[in-house]
Amino acid sequence: MDEALIEIEEAIDFVQKAGFNSPLQELYSSKAFISLLMGDIEEVGRYLKLADKIRSELKLVPVQLSSFYRSQLEYDLYLFEESQRHGNNLESSKSRKQAAKSLKMLLKTTQKVAQYRTESYKLKGVYYWLINKQKKALKWWYKAIKEGEHLGARLELARTYVEIGKRLLEPKSDYKIFNGIKAEEYQEMATEFFEEMNLKWDLKELSRTPIGG
């Protein structure tokens, strides 16, 4: 992730000097997503605002917008879950509405662009899980798995396995097995994918989750 940030920052510097705003919007969106993965939440919000400003000023096509909507939704779901965890009902209601809006935009975009389609289905599952509609969440995770298999999106598929396993082991989960597979088995499937792709960061993160520990 540190190397990815260096590459993104060098690219942002280059594009700013060249005066190309269109790719800058995508770079800001990617920087926000990487920052979220690394837990730098203030940076996430800052770069999403920069990306959104450019988005509002330019007429961009779905392939350019998909990265922004994916990062925005990830951020909104993070804020939604954090507000739930801290019992902040006012903030929870606000972030839930924002997440629903971002989800709608991402799904609309991924109808035309396959790049984040697997993730969009996974994130819709997360949204339903957070509003306690677990059956619907499982339906969308099943769609994410099928889409990931169809597209050969191995990284997104592996991260979907991680999400499912983690959620199934939550105390509030009504399900211990999904699609005939236990939570621990989803971990094993994800681990196998991460090892094949030599994704050390994902393996490290997985080891910190309940199913990894």
N, C-alpha and C positions, 0 to 999 in steps of 0.2 A: 504493500500500500504506500510506503514511503517513496518508493521508486515511481509509482504511478502519479503521486502528487508532484514530484519533480518534473515529470514529463508534461503534466497538465499545466503547471506554472510556466514552464518554458514555452509551451504552445500559446498560452494566453498572452505572454509578453510579445511573442512574435506577431500574433494576429492583431494585437493592439497597435503595434508600430506600423503594421501594414494597412490598418484602417478597415478591416473586414469585420463588420458587426455580426453577420449571419453565423459564421462558425464560432464566433465568440460566445453567442448564446448557448450553443451546444457544449462548449468548453466549461462555461460557468455551471451548467447543469451537471456535467460530469464531476466537476470539483465539489459540488454540493453533495453528490452521492457518495464520493470517496470519503468526504469529511464525516458524513453520517455513519458510514461503516466504521470509521475510526473513533467515533464518539465525540467529535468536535462540533457540538450542536450549534454554537454561535456562528461558526463559519458556514454551516448549512443554510441558515436563514439569510445570511448576508449574500451568499452567492446566488441563492434562488431569487432574491430581490433584483440582483443585477441581471440575471437571465430573463426574468419576467419583464423588466423594463425594455430590453431589446425586443422581446417577443411582441410586446404591445406596439412597438414602433414599426415593425417590419411585417410584411406579408410572407409568412413562412409556410412551407409544405409539411405534411404529416411526418415525413422522415426526419425533419429538422426539429419538430416539436415533441416527438415521442420521448426523447431523453429528458426534456424538461418536465413533462407530466409524470414520468416515472419517478424522478427525484422528488418532485413536489408531493406526490402521493406517499412515498416512503416517509417523508418528513411529517406529513399530516398524520399518518397512522402512528408514528412514534409519539407525537404530541398527544394524540388521542389516548393511547395506552398509558402514557405517563400521567395524564390527568386522572384517569380511572384509578391508577395505582395510588395516587395521593388523595383520592376522594374529593377532588375539586369538580363539583357538579357543573358549575358555570363554565369553566374552561373545557370540561369534557363535552358539553353540549356544543360549544363553539367549534372545537376541533373535529367533532363528529360531522358537523355540517360541511366543514371545509374538506374533510377526507372524502365525503360522498361526492362533492363537486369535482374534486381532482380525479376520483375514480371514474366518474362519467366521462371526463375529458380524455383520460388515458385509454379507456376502452374504445371510445370513438376513434381515436388516432390509430390504435393497433388493429382496427378492422381493415385498415389500408396498409399498415406497415407491420410486418411479422416480427421485427427485431425484439420488441418487449412484450409480445403477446403472451408468452408463457408466464412471465412475471406479472402481467396485468391480471391474469386469472388467479395466480397465487395470492396477489394482494387483495383481490376481491374476496377471496376466501378468508384472509386475515380480517378484513373489515367486518364480514358477517360473524366471524368468531368473536370479535370484540363487542358486537352488539348482541351477543348471546343467541345467535341463530346458527347453532353448530351444524345442523343438518345441511343447511345451505352452504356453509363454509366447506364442508366435506365434498359437496357437489362440485364446487368451483376448484377445489384442489385436485379432484379427479380429472377435471377438464385441463388443468394445468399440466398434469402428468401426461395425459394423452397428447396435448399440443407439444410438449417438450420432446416426447418420443418421436412425434411426427416430424418436427423441425430438426431433430438431432441437436437440440439445445441442452447439452450435457451439464453445463454449469448451472443453468437455471433449473434444470430438472433436479440436480443434486440439492440445490438450496431449497427447492420445494419439499424434498424429502426431509430436510432438517426442520423446516417449519412445521410440517405435519407431526413429526415425532415429538417436537417440543410441546406443541399444543395438546397432543393426546395425553401427555404426562402432567398437565396442569390439574390441580385439585378440582377445578370446576368442570373438567371434561366429562361429558356423558358417554364418551366412547374410549375404549382402551385398544380396540383393533379397528383398522380402517382398510377396506378392500382386502380383507383376509391377512393383513400384515400388522404386526405389533410395532409399537413406538421404537423399541430397541432395534428392530430390523430395518426401520427407515434410517436409523443412524448408520447401521452397517452398510446399507446401500449407498448412502451419501459419502461415507468414508472411502469406499471403494472407488467412487468416481473422483473424489478429490485427490486420492493417491495416484490414480492413473494420469491425472492432469497436473500432478506435482503442485497442487495449490496449498502451500504451507500455511498461508494466512487462514484459509477456510478450515483447515484441519485444526489449527490452534484455537479458533473460535468455537468449533464444534466441541472441543475438549472442555470448554468452559460452560457449556450448556448442561442442564440436568441429564439429558440423555447421553452426554459425552462423559459425565463424571461418575 
